[in-house]
Amino acid sequence: MFIPIVVFFFFFPFSSQIELASSIQFASLNANGLNTPEKRSSLLRLLWSKKVQVAFIQKTHFRRDAMPSLKSPRYPDTYHSCFSGSKSRGVSILIARSVPWEFLDVRTDDNGRFLFLKGRLAGQLYTLANVYLPNTKQLRALTGILSRLDDFAEGTLLVGGDLNVALDPLVDVSKGTSHLAYSYLRGMKQLLHSHQLIDTWRLLNPEVKDFTFYSAARDSYSRLDYFLLRHSAVSLLASSLTDPLTFSDHEMLHVSLKSPLPAPKSWQWRLNESLLQDLEVAQGVHTAISQYFETNQTDDVSPLSVWAAHKCVIRGESIKHGARRKKEMAVEISHLRK
């Protein structure tokens, strides 16, 4: 006897919102253009799947007088800074519905190079600065941006974005060298030091070589994407890591900051509905259910108990096939990145 799989949803209710965590999850990504609806949808799905609560997006390629929507029910609060001259540059900050947010102030740039946002995240005052530097004269551009930021910033300051500079070529470039002079890079470091900004990823990974961008022209990998935190707020830093992606020519950078958000509630498993579209998975679940009822429908077992317990069979089969598909996808991504 075949039991429709849809009965599973009756037994496993779930929440439609992400549970709040004891930290806030930030991410930064150079999206390399978001002009097509498909790419914007892919970005929003990606951020949600990675449980990103505050996203710093660079290189949106939005034009101010014809800007498409990047807002969704999952990310209802969105802020943008666009270049008025053409569809180039552009930065955005997206805030998920899962984090309490109170807007206070915003400052944008006519050149689409920075976006400053001030507000309360989970009751704490934050200033979020999303920065996209040019690929030349980075020191001059960053000096002007940080000077403006000093007059705007309050509370915990987090600067994220694509600086277009590998600050330490020995560990931030695969070839160990840079086309920029050492004195120029030293000026960049001194500028950050004068504003008491520290590289969060390097702080937690002092000896690790990892990169966020591949340059075909130079045939080298480099780390160009950063989250910068003031020295006084380093105690809030929980984690920082890079995330290999096929979405863009840059990797996504994550940072987690401790917050007064309540700890998450007990986890509830939810069926991945896309599994039901896989004929192999559907047949496997069908076979498992049939075998279960053939084995357990006996005179000494209550029919109600048999019926109530069959959901565990569906759950076990779904988890098994979901884990298999996840492993296959990881292998495929690894193959594509070679």
N, C-alpha and C positions, 0 to 999 in steps of 0.2 A: 504494500500500500504506500503511495507517495503522499507525503505531507507537505503542503506548500510552505516554502521557506519564509514567506512573509509573516507567518505567525511568530517568528523570532522577535520582531519588533515589539510585540505586546509584552514580552517578558523582560526586555532590557530597555527601559526608558533612559534617555540621556538628556543632558543639558545642551541647549543651542549656543551657549557661550563658552569661551575658554575660561577655565577656572583661574582666579587670581593667584599669583605666586608671590613668594617673599622677595623677589627681585624683579627688576624691569629689564626686558630684553630689547636691546637696541641693535640695529643692523645698518650697514652702509653699503651701497652698491652703485657703481657707475653702470647705468642701464644701457648706454650706447644707443639711445633713441627709443622713444615710446609713442611713435606717431601712428602705429596701427592698433586697432582695437584688440587684435589677437595678442599682441605683445603686452598691452596693458593688463589684459585679463590674466595672462601667464604670470606677470609680476605679482598681481594681487593674490593669486592662488599660491605662489611660491612663498610670499611673506607669511601668509596664514598657516601654511603647512610647516614652516620653520618656527611658528609661534613668536614671530617678531611683533613687538608691541609699539615700537617707535622706529620708523624707517627713514633713513637719510638717503635720498635718491639723487644722483648727479647725472648730467647729460641727458635730460629728458627730451630735449629738442622741441619744447613747447614754444609756440609763438604767443605773445601776450594778447594780440587782438583776435586770435583764433585758437584758444587753448582748449584741448579736449578734456573730458572729465576723467579724473583718476580716483574719484570717490566711490566707495562701495559701502554696503551695510556693515561689513567687517571693519572697514577703515573710514569712518564717517567724518573725521577731522583731517583735512588736507590743506597744506599751505604751499604756495609756489612762488618762485622768483624766476622770471623769464627775460630773455634778451629781446629787446624791442625791435632790433634791426632785422632779425631773420630767425629761422628755425635752427638754432644752434645753442649750445650750452644749456642753461636751465637747471635749477635745483628744486627739490620738493622735500617736504617732511610730511609723513603720514602717521597718524596716531590711531591705534586700534581701539575698538569699543571695550576691550577687556581691561583697559587701564583708566582709572578716574583722571579726567583732564579738565583743567580750568584755564581758559585762554586769558592772557593779560595784555600782550603786545607783540607786534611783529614788525620787522624791518626787511625790506627787499632791496634788490640791486637792479638797476636798469640794464646792466650788462649780463645779468643772469649768472653771476659768479658766487653769490652768497645769499643765504637766507638766515636771519636771526629770529628766533621764536622764544617768547618768554611766557611761562605759565606754571601751573601747579600740577605736578604728576603725583598722584596718591597723596595729595596734601602738602607736598614738599615743593619749594620754589626751585625751578630749573630754568636755565638759559641754554637753548639748543642752537648750535651754529653749524649749518651745512655749507661746506666750502668746495668749490671746484676751481682749481687754479689753472691758468693757461700752461702750455708746454714750453713757454719761454718766459723769462723775467718773473719767475715764481716768487723770488724774494721780495721784489718790489710790490707785487700784487698782495702777498700775504701780509706785508707790513701795513699796507693801507687797510686791509680787512680787519686785522687785529686791533688797529688803532680805533676804528669805528666800534668794534665789539666792546672795547673797554668802557665806552660811554653808555652801552646798552645793558651789559651783563649784570645780573643779580642772581643770588643763590648759587646752586651747583651748576657749573659751566661744563658742558660737554661739546667739544668741537669734533665733527666728523666729516669725512669726505675724501676726495681724490686730490692730493697735493701735487701730483705729476712730478714728484721728486723721490728718489730713494735716498733717504737721509744718511745711511751708512752703507756705501757700496760693498764693503767687505762681506757683510752679512745680508744685505737687502737686494743684491744683484747677483744673478747666477754666475756671471763672469768675474765678479769681484771688482769691477771697475765702473767708472761713470764718465760720461762725456762732459759733465760739469766739473769745474775746478774745485779742488779741495777747499780753497778759501771761500768759495761760494757756498758750499755745503756747510762749512763752519758758521757762516753768517746765518743760514737757515736755523741751525741748532741754537745759536745764541739768541735769535729772535724768539724762538719758542721758550727758551730758558728765561728770558726777560719777562715773558708773560706767564711764567710759572706753569707751563703746559708740558705734560709728560705723555709719551707714547705708551698707551695702555698695553698693546700687544707685546711690544719689546720688553716692557717691565715684567710681564709674566712669563716671557719666553726669551731670556737673555742670551742664550746660546743657540737658539734654533734658527735654521734657515728655512724660510717659507716665503712664497711670492704670491702676488695678487694679479699680476698682469704679464702677458707675453707680448713682446715686440718682435714682429716678423722682420721689420727693417734691420734691427740690430741682432736678431736671432738670440735673444736673451730674456730671462724672466727677471722681474723686479717687484718690489713691494712699494706700491704707490698710494695705497689706501690706508687711512689712519683714523683712530679715535684718540683724541687728546683730552686729558683730564687735568684739572689743576692739582697741584701737589696737596693742597689742603683737603681734597676730596678722595685721595687715593684709598682711604680706608673703606670707601663704598664699593671698590672694584672687586667683583666676584669672579669673573672669568672674561677671557678674550680669545677668540679663535677665528680662523679663516674657514670658508666653506666652499669647496670646489663646485663649480656650476658649469652647465653648458648654456645657460640663459644669455650670458654676455661675455665680452672678451675680458672682463674683470671678474675676480672672485668676490663673494660677499664676505664682509667683515662683521663679526658679531662681538658685542660687549654686553656684559650683564652687570648691572649696578644694584646693590642692596637697597631695599626700600621697606617702608612700613606696611606693605601690602600683606594681608593675611596669608598663611601657609595654605597650599592647595588642599582641597578635600580629597577623600578617597577616590581613586581612579576608577572610572567606569568604562568598560570596553564597549566599542560601538562597531557594528558590522560595516565593513567597507562595501557599499552597494555595488561598486564596479566589479567586484569578484563574481557577481551573479551573471555578468555579461560574458564571462569566460566559460565556454562550453565544457572544458576539462574540469573546472572547479565545480560547476553546477552538477555534472555527472557524478563527481566524487562525493558531493554532499548528498545527492539523491541515493547513491549506493549505501553510504554510511547510515542514513536514516532507515532505509529498508532493512538493512541487516540488524540495526538496533531493535526495531519493532519485532522482527522475526525471532530474535533471541529473548526478548524481555516480555513479550505478551504471553504470559503463563497464568494459570489459575491461582497460583499462590501470590501473585503480585497485583496490587490494586491498579486498575486502568488509569486512575487519576495520577498515581505516582509515576507510571510509565510515561504518560503524556507530559507531566511537568518536567521530567528529567531529560526529555529528548532535546531540549534546548542546549544542553551541555555538549551533545554530540555535534550540533550545528556549529556551536562556538569553536570547539576543538578543530573541526575540519577547516573552518574559515581561517583560524589563526595559522594552521599548518600551511595552507595554500598562500595566505598573505605573506608569511615569512619566506616562502619559496620565491614568490614574485619579487619581493624586496631584494633578495640576494641576487637574483638574475639581473635586476635593474642596476645594482651596484657594480656587477661585473661588466655590464654593457657600458656604463659611464666611464669606468676605469679604462676600458678598451678604447673608447672614443678620445680620451685625454692623452693617449700615448702618441 
